[in-house]
Structures are given as C-alpha cells and as structure tokens.
Amino acid sequence: MTKPSASRGRRVPNGVRRAPYGFLLPAVVLFALFFALPIGYALWLSLHRIDVRGLGLGKGARQEVWAGLSNYTAALTDAELGHGALRVLGYGVIVVPVMLGLALLFALLLDTERVRARSFSRLAIFLPYAIPGVVAALLWGFLYLPDVSPFHYLLDRAGLPQPDLMDGGLLFGSLANIAVWGGTGFNMIVIYTALRSIPAEVYEAARLDGATPVQIALRIKIPMVAPSLVLTFFFSVIATLQVFSEPTTLKPLTNGISTTWSPLMKVYNDAFVAGNVYAASATAVVLALATFALSFALLRFADSRAKNRGTS
C-alpha cells in the first residue's frame, strides 16, 4: 500500500485559490463596461421609442415607451438602408480582390531571394496602414479635387480630359483606392509572415525537382499560406461592411456622397442628425447580426474547404 503524499493532504489557502479570479477581474470589468453593457443598452434602445403628446412641449410630453419590433421592421424595410448596402457591396467588390491581390503579390516579391532593400520595401508598403483613415481620406480627397490636384493640372497641360473622380461611377474607384492604399500593407505583413515560416527545405526540394520560382510560388507558397489568405479575406470583408470614415470625410468635398451613402453613415445620421437613437440602435443591431451571419458563413465555408482538401 502506497503512502499518500504530503502535498495531497495539504490545504490550499483561500487567497491562493482566489488569485486567478483576481487576475481575471480587470479584464471582466473592462469587457462588461466597454463591450457587454453598450451592446445591452443598444438592444434596450432598439425596443423602445419616444411617444410625443400634443406639441411635445412641457413636462411629460415626451415619454419613452415600449416599441417591440417596430424599429426593426422599419429598418428592414428602409429603402435608404438597402441602397447603402448595395453601394457597400459594389465598393467591396473592388476593394477586397484588389487589396488582397496586391498584398499577396508584394508578399511573394519580398519573399524572393533576389529582392533588394527588403526591410525598406516592407516598411514602405506597410507605412500607409499607420496613417489614420481620416487623414488618408483628406489627403486623397484633395488629390481628387480638380482645383488643387496636381494630376488634374498635368492632364490639363497635356490637353487630356480631366475625369471627375468624386462623382458617378468613378467615385467607387476613388473610395476603393483609399482603402486599398491603406490596407494592403497590413495584409501583406500577415501573408509575408506566413511565407517566412515555411521551412527552407521545402523550397530546396522543389528546386531539385526542377521547379521554377513561378511554379514554387503558385504550387507551394500560395497553398501553404492559404490560412493567412482566409484570415485576411475575413478581416477585409468585415472592414468593408463597416466603411464609414472615407465617405464621411469626403462628403464635404462632393455632392456625390449622401448622408446615407453607407449603412453606418445612416446609423450616424439617424442618431446624431435626426436625433432618433432608437431607430439608429435597431439599424445597428441589424447590421451587427448581418455581419455576424456573413462572417460565420465565410468561416464555415473556409473550414469545409480545408477539411475537403485534407481528406482528398
């Protein structure tokens, strides 16, 4: 019969047992104050409305009453919200493929052995990501304006037509250019980090088999960094659905951008211009649920593709 160890019978002090909860407490408090509580308050607001009696003057003339799902019904049937979603969809069709394509191309070029000034090139590509979105939008906005843009000046001196980049179909390209310019560097760093983690023996074996650098990139590098591509695609889609700063910043410079150009701009307009925080909260909840559903579907699709690739 074995003798029980002394450590088994030793009683752990209450202070030691409670120590992990003490370390978790700050994170739980911050999560509750800045994440859970605002979400709960937005849900509560979305289920209420203001009931105005008479002229809305005097004490008790404006009361907050239960509205049920009426705010959600109004949000789902709002034509402006639907048009804003379609505009964001067209914007995303331009941004996501171009940004991820350039990020992958730059990462592959930086990962080659013959590249020069790798550190400087990596920093130069990443640097636009460090510039705040509002500053980047103002910078490009003044480059788009015909009166102050050096591009329009050069086109005028050359006798070439000067397109209006702040109106019509070109507006989508102008907004997409700002997002691509600012987001390519971050995605490039993610993909480049994944490329650097591939063992060098894999490349050496491919070269011994006679593979060219292009074949190595297409048949080895890109398939092996597929998880990073999925991750960057996922982040890019979410950022596209939440586009706000670029059109809001460029709005004073052009009449082609309305106050409800994107869904988040409509939320801002309803809450802080029209003063209807209840409708704005319902619209925000609808957008959050749509973003969650789309993100979940994309992750499930990527996971199923990975499992099918692994079993094949």
MOZI-V998857 format. One record per residue. RES is the residue in three letters. OMEGA is omega in whole degrees, -180 to 180 (NA if undefined). Layout:
RES_OMEGA ; RES_OMEGA
This chain:
MET_-178 ; THR_180 ; LYS_179 ; PRO_-179 ; SER_-179 ; ALA_-177 ; SER_-180 ; ARG_-178 ; GLY_-179 ; ARG_-178 ; ARG_-180 ; VAL_179 ; PRO_-179 ; ASN_180 ; GLY_179 ; VAL_-180 ; ARG_-179 ; ARG_-177 ; ALA_179 ; PRO_179 ; TYR_176 ; GLY_177 ; PHE_-180 ; LEU_-174 ; LEU_179 ; PRO_179 ; ALA_179 ; VAL_180 ; VAL_179 ; LEU_178 ; PHE_-179 ; ALA_-176 ; LEU_-171 ; PHE_179 ; PHE_-175 ; ALA_-178 ; LEU_176 ; PRO_178 ; ILE_178 ; GLY_179 ; TYR_177 ; ALA_176 ; LEU_180 ; TRP_179 ; LEU_-177 ; SER_-179 ; LEU_-180 ; HIS_176 ; ARG_178 ; ILE_176 ; ASP_-177 ; VAL_179 ; ARG_180 ; GLY_179 ; LEU_-179 ; GLY_-179 ; LEU_178 ; GLY_-178 ; LYS_179 ; GLY_-180 ; ALA_179 ; ARG_-177 ; GLN_177 ; GLU_-176 ; VAL_179 ; TRP_-179 ; ALA_-179 ; GLY_-179 ; LEU_-177 ; SER_178 ; ASN_178 ; TYR_177 ; THR_179 ; ALA_-179 ; ALA_-178 ; LEU_179 ; THR_-179 ; ASP_-179 ; ALA_-180 ; GLU_178 ; LEU_177 ; GLY_177 ; HIS_177 ; GLY_177 ; ALA_178 ; LEU_177 ; ARG_178 ; VAL_177 ; LEU_176 ; GLY_176 ; TYR_-179 ; GLY_178 ; VAL_177 ; ILE_-170 ; VAL_-169 ; VAL_-179 ; PRO_-178 ; VAL_-177 ; MET_-180 ; LEU_177 ; GLY_178 ; LEU_179 ; ALA_178 ; LEU_180 ; LEU_180 ; PHE_180 ; ALA_179 ; LEU_179 ; LEU_180 ; LEU_-178 ; ASP_179 ; THR_-177 ; GLU_-174 ; ARG_-177 ; VAL_179 ; ARG_180 ; ALA_-177 ; ARG_-178 ; SER_179 ; PHE_-180 ; SER_179 ; ARG_179 ; LEU_-179 ; ALA_179 ; ILE_-178 ; PHE_-172 ; LEU_179 ; PRO_178 ; TYR_-179 ; ALA_179 ; ILE_179 ; PRO_-177 ; GLY_-180 ; VAL_179 ; VAL_179 ; ALA_179 ; ALA_177 ; LEU_180 ; LEU_-179 ; TRP_179 ; GLY_178 ; PHE_174 ; LEU_178 ; TYR_-175 ; LEU_-177 ; PRO_-174 ; ASP_-175 ; VAL_-176 ; SER_175 ; PRO_178 ; PHE_178 ; HIS_178 ; TYR_180 ; LEU_178 ; LEU_179 ; ASP_179 ; ARG_179 ; ALA_-180 ; GLY_-180 ; LEU_179 ; PRO_-179 ; GLN_-178 ; PRO_177 ; ASP_-176 ; LEU_-177 ; MET_-179 ; ASP_176 ; GLY_-179 ; GLY_179 ; LEU_180 ; LEU_178 ; PHE_178 ; GLY_179 ; SER_177 ; LEU_180 ; ALA_179 ; ASN_179 ; ILE_-180 ; ALA_179 ; VAL_180 ; TRP_-177 ; GLY_-174 ; GLY_-178 ; THR_-177 ; GLY_179 ; PHE_-180 ; ASN_178 ; MET_-180 ; ILE_179 ; VAL_-179 ; ILE_-179 ; TYR_177 ; THR_177 ; ALA_178 ; LEU_-179 ; ARG_180 ; SER_178 ; ILE_-179 ; PRO_-180 ; ALA_180 ; GLU_179 ; VAL_179 ; TYR_-180 ; GLU_178 ; ALA_179 ; ALA_179 ; ARG_177 ; LEU_177 ; ASP_177 ; GLY_-179 ; ALA_177 ; THR_178 ; PRO_178 ; VAL_178 ; GLN_177 ; ILE_180 ; ALA_-175 ; LEU_-172 ; ARG_-179 ; ILE_-173 ; LYS_-176 ; ILE_177 ; PRO_-177 ; MET_176 ; VAL_179 ; ALA_176 ; PRO_178 ; SER_177 ; LEU_177 ; VAL_-180 ; LEU_179 ; THR_177 ; PHE_180 ; PHE_179 ; PHE_-178 ; SER_179 ; VAL_179 ; ILE_179 ; ALA_178 ; THR_179 ; LEU_-178 ; GLN_-178 ; VAL_-177 ; PHE_-171 ; SER_-177 ; GLU_180 ; PRO_179 ; THR_180 ; THR_-178 ; LEU_-177 ; LYS_178 ; PRO_-177 ; LEU_-176 ; THR_174 ; ASN_-178 ; GLY_180 ; ILE_179 ; SER_179 ; THR_179 ; THR_-177 ; TRP_177 ; SER_180 ; PRO_179 ; LEU_175 ; MET_177 ; LYS_176 ; VAL_179 ; TYR_-179 ; ASN_180 ; ASP_-174 ; ALA_-169 ; PHE_176 ; VAL_178 ; ALA_178 ; GLY_-179 ; ASN_-178 ; VAL_-178 ; TYR_176 ; ALA_179 ; ALA_179 ; SER_178 ; ALA_178 ; THR_179 ; ALA_178 ; VAL_178 ; VAL_178 ; LEU_179 ; ALA_179 ; LEU_178 ; ALA_178 ; THR_179 ; PHE_-180 ; ALA_179 ; LEU_179 ; SER_179 ; PHE_179 ; ALA_179 ; LEU_179 ; LEU_178 ; ARG_179 ; PHE_179 ; ALA_179 ; ASP_179 ; SER_177 ; ARG_179 ; ALA_179 ; LYS_179 ; ASN_178 ; ARG_-179 ; GLY_-180 ; THR_-178 ; SER_NA
